[in-house]
């Protein structure tokens, strides 16, 4: 198991840090709530989850912190598996610095959509950012001139799941996917400078969108 983890996360320190942070946050919530499946409302998670009415002023930081909160052990494991498979590949392709900025943009793009279209729905999880990474993953396939069908099938399967499942944030996933799609091509450019610019522009746009949606809600 250790060798498998090392293989997935080799050359991807930001993905390792994100996984560790999500696991630590979940562990703290589980201890505080004395539960593995209902961990949010009886723990520090209640102060971190995204919920429109609590995003005024400093509360808007929830738009970012919610991306590191997971509602159950299953929720955490599924998102971290996707991060291990997709996030590590994206990080190695674009570089850890641009990847970290782009990941934050994915979280905020997801949160902006939730605040705009599902203001009263509490939302948490890394899946919005993961959807952004899936869009970038598709762009990487095209950049490398390899068969993009596996990446497209993975993305399509997750979109279908989002539409048919009853316990997922449709707007959160959609917002992350849109953010990822908009930055995917320049973020995968051979030019390191272009990657950095794409990541920071995406973060700026998603930040403005989140603030605007939070105050308009």
Residue pairs with C-beta under 8 A, 6 or more apart in sequence:
5 84
8 84
8 85
8 88
9 15
9 16
9 19
9 84
9 88
10 88
11 88
11 91
11 92
12 87
12 88
12 91
12 92
12 96
13 96
14 91
14 96
14 99
14 100
14 103
15 83
15 84
15 87
15 88
15 91
15 99
18 68
18 83
18 87
18 103
18 126
19 80
19 83
19 84
21 68
22 68
22 70
22 76
22 79
22 80
22 126
23 76
23 80
25 44
25 45
25 48
25 68
25 69
25 70
26 39
26 69
26 70
26 73
26 76
28 43
28 44
29 39
29 40
29 43
29 44
29 45
29 69
30 36
30 39
30 43
30 73
31 43
32 39
32 42
32 43
32 44
33 39
33 40
33 41
33 42
33 43
33 45
34 42
35 42
36 72
36 73
37 71
37 72
37 73
37 74
38 72
39 45
39 70
39 71
39 72
40 46
40 49
40 69
40 71
40 122
40 124
45 69
45 124
47 62
48 62
48 65
48 66
48 68
48 69
48 124
49 62
49 65
49 66
49 69
49 122
49 123
49 124
50 62
50 63
50 66
50 111
50 114
50 115
50 122
50 123
50 124
51 62
51 120
51 121
51 122
51 123
52 114
52 115
52 119
52 120
52 121
52 214
52 217
53 119
53 120
54 62
55 62
55 63
55 115
55 214
55 217
56 214
56 215
60 210
60 211
60 214
62 111
63 107
63 108
63 111
63 112
63 115
63 210
63 214
64 104
64 107
64 108
64 111
66 107
66 111
66 123
66 124
66 125
67 107
67 110
67 111
67 124
67 125
67 126
67 128
67 129
68 126
69 124
69 125
70 76
70 79
70 124
70 125
70 126
71 124
71 125
75 125
79 125
79 126
79 127
79 130
80 126
82 127
82 130
83 126
83 130
83 133
86 130
86 133
86 134
86 137
86 154
87 99
87 103
87 130
87 133
89 137
89 140
90 99
90 133
90 136
90 137
90 140
91 99
93 140
93 143
93 188
94 102
94 136
94 187
94 188
94 195
94 199
95 192
95 195
97 196
97 199
98 187
98 192
98 195
98 196
98 198
98 199
99 199
101 196
101 199
101 200
101 202
101 203
102 132
102 136
102 180
102 183
102 187
102 198
102 199
102 202
102 203
103 129
103 132
103 133
104 129
104 203
105 132
105 179
105 183
105 199
105 202
105 203
105 205
105 206
106 128
106 129
106 130
106 131
106 132
106 133
106 176
106 179
106 180
106 206
107 126
107 128
107 129
107 176
108 179
108 203
108 206
108 207
108 209
108 210
109 128
109 132
109 175
109 176
109 178
109 179
109 180
109 202
109 206
109 209
110 127
110 128
110 129
110 131
110 132
110 169
110 172
110 173
110 175
110 176
110 179
111 123
111 128
111 172
111 175
111 210
112 175
112 206
112 209
112 210
112 212
112 213
113 128
113 171
113 172
113 174
113 175
113 176
113 178
113 213
114 121
114 123
114 169
114 171
114 172
114 175
115 210
115 213
115 214
115 217
116 171
116 209
116 213
116 216
116 217
117 171
118 169
118 170
118 171
118 172
119 213
119 217
121 169
121 171
123 169
123 172
125 169
125 172
127 168
127 169
127 172
127 173
127 176
128 169
128 172
128 173
128 175
128 176
129 176
130 176
131 158
131 173
131 174
131 176
131 177
131 180
132 176
132 177
132 179
132 180
132 183
133 180
134 151
134 154
134 155
134 158
134 177
134 180
135 155
135 177
135 180
135 181
135 184
136 180
136 183
136 184
136 187
136 188
137 151
137 154
137 155
138 148
138 151
138 152
138 155
138 184
139 184
139 185
139 187
139 188
140 151
140 188
141 147
141 148
141 150
141 151
142 148
143 188
143 190
158 173
159 173
159 177
161 168
162 168
162 170
162 173
162 174
163 170
179 202
179 206
182 202
182 205
183 198
183 199
183 201
183 202
186 194
186 195
186 197
186 198
187 195
187 198
187 199
187 202
188 195
189 195
189 198
